[in-house]
Amino acid sequence: MTERQLAPLGQVSDFDIRLLRVFKAVVECGGFTAAEMELGISRSAISMHMGDLEKRLGLRLCQRGRGGFSLTEEGREVFTAGLTLLASLETFRTEVNGLHQTLRGELNIGITDNLVNKPEMRITQALADLKSRGPEVRINIHMEPSDAIAQGVLDARLHVGVVPEVNLLTNLEILSLYKERSLLYCADTHPLYAASEASLITDSLSEHEAVIPGYPLPEAAREAHAWLNGTASASDREGAAFLILTGDYIGYLPDHLAAPWVAAGRLKPLAIPGCEYLTPFVVITRRDRRFHRVLEAFLEALEGQVAS
């Protein structure tokens, strides 16, 4: 490594920022090939930009080859520092845009899976209100697990998130949305589908294989799952639906998610007392967030929808 590469990093130029944006996309996409579509440039161009960034910083940021793509320890630290820098630039741009009457800037919102068909969520209406107020606003939706969304809000990668109210940190500000009801379901090919309601009792559930969520649950949900013989797991609700529809497992699903299959006769809720629970969903933002005009406009629109 040359002395020029070992020298401390000087002024960060526009070119450096462009290279950091390429690096961010490569990391978030999981490699050069996957980042081609995201960036709209060829893999060879991405490789050249990454090489330029490594030379500029004097650090090896990643390993790539037959073993796949992975970050070095220095690469992970540069990625974290880069996120902070890019978030600060976006904050600067948003605050300057806030000086104008026209609402401009970005809204980065994280949402957990399978919520779009829940009318009480109000997110769609609030986004429509925001877009009507600021036609130039760019809305970026990230579908992620709830813990990733909470972390994204904390590290300023996301402005706002929609998650279950489970294990949330005190440095998050919360706006309640609604409570989602989950029921215990079986498929039309499962033995319990044809069972009479009178024959269904909680104690018999352990005789049947069940799918258990692999994500955090509220206390009421944990109590409901305690009766089940968990022999499979799912990282999200859609994954649970896949397994339940095989006819080999019973499991809990939100009623709005299960509704189309219930209407088609593919799923049936098991009428057993106590085999249901409510999950509160909330909107989260950083409690110590700096003023962000687009975010505040969205929250204002959402509070109006929730109150209506």
C-alpha positions in Angstrom: 0.0 0.0 0.0 1.4 3.4 -1.0 1.9 6.4 1.2 -0.8 8.2 -0.7 -3.2 5.5 0.3 -2.1 5.5 3.9 -2.5 9.3 4.2 -5.5 10.5 6.2 -8.6 11.1 4.1 -8.9 14.8 3.1 -11.8 16.7 1.8 -14.8 14.6 0.8 -15.7 15.4 -2.8 -18.9 15.0 -4.8 -17.1 12.1 -6.5 -16.5 10.4 -3.1 -20.2 10.8 -2.3 -21.1 9.1 -5.6 -18.8 6.3 -4.8 -20.3 5.9 -1.4 -23.8 5.7 -2.9 -22.5 2.9 -5.2 -21.0 1.1 -2.2 -24.2 1.5 -0.2 -26.2 -0.1 -3.1 -23.8 -3.0 -3.4 -24.0 -3.8 0.3 -27.8 -3.5 0.5 -28.2 -5.7 -2.7 -25.7 -8.2 -1.4 -23.2 -8.0 -4.3 -22.1 -6.5 -7.6 -24.5 -8.5 -9.8 -27.6 -7.8 -7.8 -26.7 -4.1 -7.7 -26.7 -3.7 -11.5 -30.4 -3.2 -11.7 -30.6 -1.0 -8.7 -27.8 1.3 -10.0 -28.6 1.0 -13.7 -24.9 0.4 -14.6 -22.9 -2.6 -15.6 -21.1 -4.9 -13.2 -17.8 -3.9 -14.6 -18.6 -0.2 -13.9 -19.6 -1.1 -10.4 -16.3 -3.0 -9.9 -14.4 0.1 -11.2 -16.2 2.4 -8.8 -15.6 0.1 -5.9 -11.9 -0.1 -6.8 -11.8 3.7 -7.0 -13.4 4.0 -3.5 -11.0 1.5 -2.0 -8.0 3.4 -3.5 -9.5 6.7 -2.3 -9.9 5.4 1.3 -6.8 3.2 1.3 -8.9 0.3 2.7 -10.0 -3.1 1.5 -13.8 -2.9 1.8 -15.0 -6.3 0.6 -14.2 -9.7 -0.5 -15.6 -10.9 -3.8 -15.0 -14.0 -5.9 -16.1 -17.6 -5.9 -16.8 -17.5 -2.2 -19.4 -14.7 -2.8 -19.6 -11.2 -1.6 -18.7 -10.2 2.0 -17.6 -7.1 3.8 -14.3 -6.8 5.6 -14.3 -5.3 9.1 -13.1 -2.0 7.7 -15.9 -2.3 5.1 -18.5 -2.7 7.7 -17.3 0.4 9.5 -17.1 2.5 6.3 -20.6 1.3 5.4 -21.9 2.5 8.8 -20.1 5.8 8.5 -21.3 6.2 5.0 -24.9 5.8 6.0 -24.5 8.6 8.6 -22.9 10.8 6.0 -25.6 10.2 3.4 -28.4 10.6 6.0 -26.8 14.0 7.0 -26.8 15.1 3.4 -30.4 14.1 3.0 -31.3 16.0 6.2 -29.4 19.1 4.8 -31.3 18.8 1.5 -34.6 18.4 3.2 -34.1 21.3 5.6 -33.0 23.6 2.7 -36.1 22.4 0.7 -38.2 23.3 3.7 -37.3 26.9 3.1 -39.5 26.8 0.0 -43.2 26.7 0.0 -43.3 23.6 -2.2 -42.9 20.4 -0.2 -39.9 18.6 -1.6 -37.6 15.8 -0.5 -37.8 12.1 0.4 -39.8 10.0 2.7 -38.2 6.6 3.5 -40.8 4.4 5.2 -40.4 0.8 6.4 -43.5 -1.5 6.6 -43.8 -5.1 7.7 -45.3 -7.6 5.4 -49.0 -8.2 4.4 -50.6 -5.0 5.8 -51.8 -3.3 2.5 -55.2 -5.1 2.7 -55.9 -3.8 6.2 -58.2 -0.8 5.8 -57.6 0.5 9.4 -53.9 0.9 8.6 -54.5 4.4 7.0 -51.0 4.4 5.5 -52.1 4.5 1.9 -54.5 7.4 2.5 -51.8 9.3 4.4 -49.3 8.8 1.6 -51.9 10.0 -0.9 -52.5 13.1 1.2 -48.7 13.7 1.4 -48.4 13.4 -2.4 -51.2 15.8 -3.0 -49.5 18.4 -0.8 -46.1 17.8 -2.4 -46.2 16.3 -5.9 -42.4 16.4 -6.0 -42.0 14.3 -2.9 -40.2 11.0 -3.5 -41.6 8.1 -1.5 -39.5 5.1 -0.9 -41.1 2.1 0.8 -39.0 -0.7 2.3 -40.7 -4.0 3.2 -38.6 -5.5 6.0 -39.0 -7.4 9.3 -40.1 -5.3 12.2 -36.7 -5.4 14.0 -34.9 -4.2 10.9 -37.4 -1.4 10.6 -36.9 -0.3 14.2 -33.1 -0.3 13.7 -33.5 1.6 10.4 -35.4 4.3 12.2 -32.9 4.5 15.0 -29.9 4.8 12.6 -31.8 7.3 10.4 -31.8 5.0 7.3 -35.6 5.2 7.6 -37.6 8.3 8.5 -40.6 6.3 9.8 -41.8 2.7 10.3 -45.0 0.7 10.7 -44.4 -2.3 13.1 -46.1 -4.4 15.7 -45.8 -2.9 19.2 -43.4 -5.5 20.5 -40.1 -5.0 22.3 -39.8 -1.4 21.1 -37.1 0.8 22.7 -37.9 3.9 24.7 -36.1 6.2 22.3 -38.8 5.6 19.7 -41.9 7.8 19.5 -45.1 5.8 18.9 -48.4 6.6 17.2 -51.0 3.9 17.6 -52.7 2.7 14.5 -55.0 -0.3 15.1 -55.1 -3.8 16.6 -54.8 -6.7 14.3 -56.8 -9.9 15.2 -55.2 -13.3 14.6 -57.1 -16.6 14.6 -56.0 -20.2 14.5 -56.5 -21.8 11.1 -56.3 -25.1 9.3 -56.5 -25.9 5.6 -59.3 -27.8 3.9 -57.1 -30.9 3.7 -56.3 -30.9 7.4 -58.2 -33.4 9.7 -59.5 -30.6 11.9 -61.3 -28.9 8.9 -64.2 -31.3 9.1 -64.3 -31.5 12.9 -67.4 -30.2 14.7 -67.0 -27.2 16.9 -68.1 -29.2 19.9 -65.2 -31.6 19.4 -62.6 -28.8 19.3 -60.8 -28.2 22.5 -57.5 -26.5 23.4 -56.0 -29.6 25.0 -56.2 -31.6 21.7 -54.1 -29.1 19.7 -50.8 -30.7 20.8 -51.8 -33.7 18.7 -51.4 -31.7 15.5 -48.2 -30.2 14.1 -48.1 -26.4 14.1 -46.2 -23.5 12.6 -44.6 -21.1 15.1 -43.6 -17.5 14.2 -39.9 -16.8 14.1 -40.4 -13.1 14.9 -41.1 -11.3 18.2 -44.7 -11.7 19.5 -46.8 -9.8 22.1 -47.5 -11.6 25.3 -51.0 -12.5 24.3 -49.7 -14.2 21.2 -47.0 -16.1 23.1 -49.7 -17.4 25.4 -51.9 -18.5 22.5 -48.9 -20.3 20.9 -48.1 -22.2 24.1 -50.8 -24.7 23.3 -49.3 -25.6 20.0 -47.0 -28.4 18.9 -44.5 -26.3 17.0 -42.6 -28.4 14.5 -42.1 -25.7 11.8 -41.3 -22.0 11.9 -41.9 -19.0 9.6 -40.0 -15.7 9.4 -43.2 -13.8 8.4 -47.0 -14.2 8.2 -46.9 -15.1 4.5 -44.5 -18.0 5.2 -46.9 -19.2 7.9 -49.7 -19.1 5.3 -47.7 -21.3 2.9 -47.2 -24.0 5.6 -50.8 -23.9 6.8 -52.1 -24.3 3.2 -50.2 -27.5 2.9 -52.7 -29.1 5.2 -50.0 -30.5 7.4 -49.9 -27.7 10.0 -52.3 -25.5 12.0 -51.2 -21.9 12.8 -52.2 -18.4 13.5 -52.8 -15.8 10.8 -54.2 -12.3 10.8 -57.9 -12.5 9.8 -57.5 -10.0 7.0 -54.6 -12.0 5.5 -56.6 -15.3 5.7 -59.8 -13.8 4.4 -59.4 -14.6 0.7 -58.6 -18.3 1.4 -61.5 -18.5 3.9 -63.8 -17.1 1.2 -62.5 -19.7 -1.2 -63.0 -22.6 1.3 -59.2 -23.2 1.5 -58.8 -22.2 5.2 -61.1 -22.3 8.2 -60.7 -20.6 11.6 -60.8 -23.1 14.5 -63.6 -22.1 16.9 -61.7 -22.8 20.1 -62.1 -20.4 23.1 -58.9 -18.5 23.7 -57.4 -19.3 20.3 -57.1 -15.7 19.1 -55.1 -12.7 20.0 -54.7 -9.0 19.1 -51.5 -7.4 17.9 -51.3 -3.6 18.2 -49.6 -1.9 15.3 -47.9 1.5 15.6 -46.0 4.1 13.6 -42.5 4.7 15.0 -40.1 7.6 14.6 -37.0 8.7 16.5 -37.9 10.6 19.6 -34.9 12.9 19.2 -35.3 13.3 15.4 -34.4 16.6 13.8 -37.1 18.5 12.0 -37.9 16.9 8.6 -40.6 18.8 6.7 -41.7 15.8 4.6 -41.9 13.5 7.6 -43.9 16.0 9.7 -46.3 16.5 6.8 -46.8 12.7 6.5 -47.3 12.3 10.3 -49.8 15.2 10.2 -51.7 13.5 7.4 -51.6 10.1 9.2 -52.9 11.6 12.5 -55.8 13.1 10.6 -56.6 9.7 9.1 -56.4 7.9 12.4 -58.6 10.5 14.1 -61.3 10.3 11.4 
